[in-house]
Amino acid sequence: MNRLQAIGVHLLVCVMLAQCSTALANDDYKITPDVIYGHKAGMALTFDVIQPKEPNGVGILFMVSGGWVSTWFPPQKIIDPKSPELLKLLREIVDHGYTLFVVRHGSSPQFKVPDAVADVRRAVRYIRLHADDFKIDPDRIGVCGGSAGGHLSLMLDTASDEGDKKAKDKVDRTSDRVAAVVAYFPPVDLHEWVGDKRFPALDFDPKLAESVSPLLFVTKDDPPTLLIHGDSDNLVKLDNSERIEAAFKKAGVPTKLIVIHGAGHGFHGEDAEQAAKALVQWFDKYLADVSNKNGDTDSQKPKKAADSAP
């Protein structure tokens, strides 16, 4: 992994693993680790669940993905006050009453971007199917992530469907629609990235680039979407968020782009606090109040999947 890859994986590899500690006991949180939502290549696909003492009935999925590598860290670290900045963001989500799902996908180099997209889509289907078990409203599911995780969040945003009603697997028969999205510095058109040798996940057939490019699937029934991007990001340029913001606006989708001046690929200090505050406020606005999901019913209508989506 070279230096640029390390930037792409930002905050999700060395920082987390270096600060891991023993499990924390805390009566204010309920942690359910390693929930299996599928299998591939003889391995389990998993997510962790962190719930506050008094959950508000809303589920937020965080895409653990940097460079389309999905790392592992103990879920107990999320409630540890000494955790690094990204985990503090996740704890803040939980502390605002949300049930947090920390979703992992099959990682490169074995698995590529289309595989990761298919995995996280299945994760949403599984969580919606088992919404009662998690004590969440299946129609109030949000998703967030940064960089590759932001890309995956936008794929769930723009290229979701109502499930294959003819599928034998009941998970596949379930919708992977989400109701609100927050994406930090996301790539939006994979035509511009496929074949980039810095990231093994991008070594896939260029013919599939369209199927994993959220910019190309924006339609009026997409959920409210917040984009947060630094204007000094040299890895994923600001124009990625600007272009998809323009597409959302043209389609009439509630959207907002927050540009953090001087910030690069990854937020720290006051920049991280600003982004976290905006993320929570966005989910509060569109998910926490069941009577105000979108100001109308468009975002809750069934969405036709892209024919070529994985």
N, C-alpha and C positions, 0 to 999 in steps of 0.2 A: 504494500500500500504506500503510494507516494504522498507528498505533502498535500496536494489538492484533494486527494481522496480523504485524507484525514480531516480536512476542512469540511468536506461533504458529509462525513459521518458525525460532524460536530456534536459535542456534548453527549454522545450516545455510546462512546466506547471507553476510552481511558479514564475520563473523569468519573464516570459512574462506577466502573469496576474498581478503580483505585480507592474509592471511598466506601466500599461495601462493608457492612458490619453485621453483627448477629441480629436476629429478628427482634423487633420491638413489640412489647406488649402494651396495648393502649385500648382502654375501654371506649374511647370515642370513635374508633374505627373498626370496621369488620373487613378483613382481608381474606379473599378466596384466591389462592394462587393456582396457576397452571390448569385453567379450565380448557379442556380439549374441544375445539370446534371443528376439527377435521384431521385427516391424515394424508401424507404424501411421501413417496419414496421411503416408506417404512418408518416415517417419523411423525410425531404429533404436531399439529398446529395449535398454539395455545394463546390465551390471554389471561391476565390477572384482573381481579375485580376488587376495588377499594370503595367501601361505602361509609358514609358518615353515620353518626348515631341516629340522625333524623333526616333521611334522604327525602328529596323533593319530588321523586318520581321521574326524574329526567336522567337519561344515560348519555354520557359523553365518551366517545371512543378516541383514544390517542394513538396515532399511528407511530409505532416505534420503528423508525426507518431513517437512516442517513446514508446516502449513496445506495439506497435499496438494500442495505444491510440492516438486519433487525437483531439487535443485541439483547442480551438478557441482563437483568439486574434484580436483586431481591425486592419484591414489592414493598417490603417493610421500610425500605429507604425513602419511600414517598412521604411517610409520616414522620420521618426523622428531621428535626429542626436543623440539623447540621448538614443536610443534603445540599448538593450543588444546585445551581440556579434552575435548570430544567425541571428537576424533581420538586423544587419549591413551587413552580408553576402548577404541576400536577396536584400537589397538596392543596394549593389554593382553590383549584377546581372542586376538590372534595369538600373543603371547608365552606364552600358556598352552597352545599347541599346536594351536589351532583354525585351520582354513582359513576365512578370512573372505570373504564375498561381499557387496560393497557394491552394493545393488540400487536402481536408479532406475526410476521409472515416468513415464508421461505426465503432465505438470503442468497445473494450471489456469493461465489461465482457459480454455484450449481443451478440456482434459479435466477431467472431474468425478470425484467420489469413486467411483462405480461403475466408471469406467474404470480408476482406480488400483488398485482391488481386483482387477479382471480381469488387469491387468498383473502384479502381484506373484504372483498364483496361477500365471500362466504361467512366471514366473521359477523358482518352486519345481519345477514340472514339468520344465523344461529342465535344471535342475541335477541333479535325481534321474535323469533319462534319461541324463545324461552323467557320472554319479557316478564311474565308473571313470577317466574322463579327468582328473577333479579329485582323484582318489585319496581319495575319501571314501566312507563307508558310507551308502547311500541311506536306511537306516532310522535314521540318527543325524544328523538335520538339525534345527537349532534356528533360531529367528528372534527378533529383538529390534528395538526402535525406541521413539521417544519422541513423545508428542503424536499427530499424525496417523500417524506411523510406528508408534506403539503401537497405534493403532486398526487399521492394516493387519496388524500382527502378530497381533492378536486375531481378525481375520477368517480368517487362515490357521489359527489355533488352533481356531476353533469351526465354521467353515463350509467345511471342506475336503472333498475327495472322492477317489475312486480313479481318476478319469479317465473319459473317454467312450470305451469300447472300440470304438465304431462310427465314431469320428472318422477322417478321412483323415490328419490330421496326427499323427504319432507322439508329438509333445509333448502334444497334447490327450488322448492315450490314457494318459498317465502320471499317477500320483497326485500331488496337491499336499499330502499329509499332512506335518506336521512333528512332531517328537518332544518338543520342549520350547520354552517361550516365556517371554520377559521383556518386559514392557511398562511403560514410564514414562508416567505421567499421561495415560492414553488416554481419548478419548471412547468411550462404549460403546453409546449409543442415538442413532442419527442422526435419529430423529424430533425430537429436541430441538435439532438443529442445522441441518437442511435449510432453505434459504432465508436463512441468516445472511449478510447482504450484506458482512460483513467478510471473508469467505472465498469467492472466486469458485467454488471447487470444490464448494461446497454449493448452487450454483444448478442443481439437477436436480429431476426430477419427484418430488414427495413420495411418490408411490406406490412409489418404489424405496427409500425409507428403511429399510423392514423388511429388505430384501435385503442391506443393508450395515451392519446393527446387530448386532455380535457378541453382545451381551447376550441376544439372542433365540434364539441357536443353541447355547447351552451344553447339552452332553449328556455322559453318563458316560464316553464314549470320548475326550474331549478330552485333550490332553497336559498334563503338569505345567506350571503357569503361575505365574510370579512377577510381582507387581504392585508398583511403587514409585511413591509419590505424596507430594507435599508438602502439608501441611495449610494452607498459606497460598496455594495456587494459586487465583488469581482468574479464570483463563481456563477451565481444565477442573477443575471442582470435585472435591474428594476423593471425594464420594459416587459418582462414576463407577467408581472402582476398588472401593469398598466394595460396590456393588451386584453387580458381576460376580464379586467374590470370594465373596459370599454364594451366588450362583448356582452357582459351581463347587463350593463345599462341599456344597450341597444335592444336586448330581449325583454327589458322591463323587470329584471330580477333585482330585488333589494340588495344593494352591495355598497361597500365602502373600502377604499384603499387608504391605509395609514402609512405614510412614508416617514421613516425615522432617519433624520439627517445625520450623516457621518457614520451610520451603522453599516457593518459589513455582513458577512454570511454567518449569522449567529449573534444573538443579542446578549448583552452583559450589563450588569449594574442598573442604572436608571433606565436604559433602553429596554432591558428585560422586564423591569417593573411596569413600564408604560405598556408594553405589548401584552403582558399578563392581565393588566387591568382592563384593557380594551377587549381581550378575549372573553373574560368573565362577563363584562357588560353586554357583549353581543349575545351570549347564550342566555343571560338574564332576560334580555329584551325579547328574544324570539322563542325561547323554550321554557323558561321558569314560569311564566304566566300562561296557563293553558288557553286563556281567552285571546291571546295575542301572539299567535304563531307567525303570522306574516301580514297582518292587517287585512287579509282576505283569505280565500281558500285555494288560490292557485298552487301554492307550494305543497299542498297535500294531495293534489290530483295524481292519479297514476301516471308514471313516466314511461314512455316507450324506450326500450334499450336500443343502443346502437347495434346494428346487425353484426358488426365486426368486433364488438367488444368481447374480451376473453371471458 
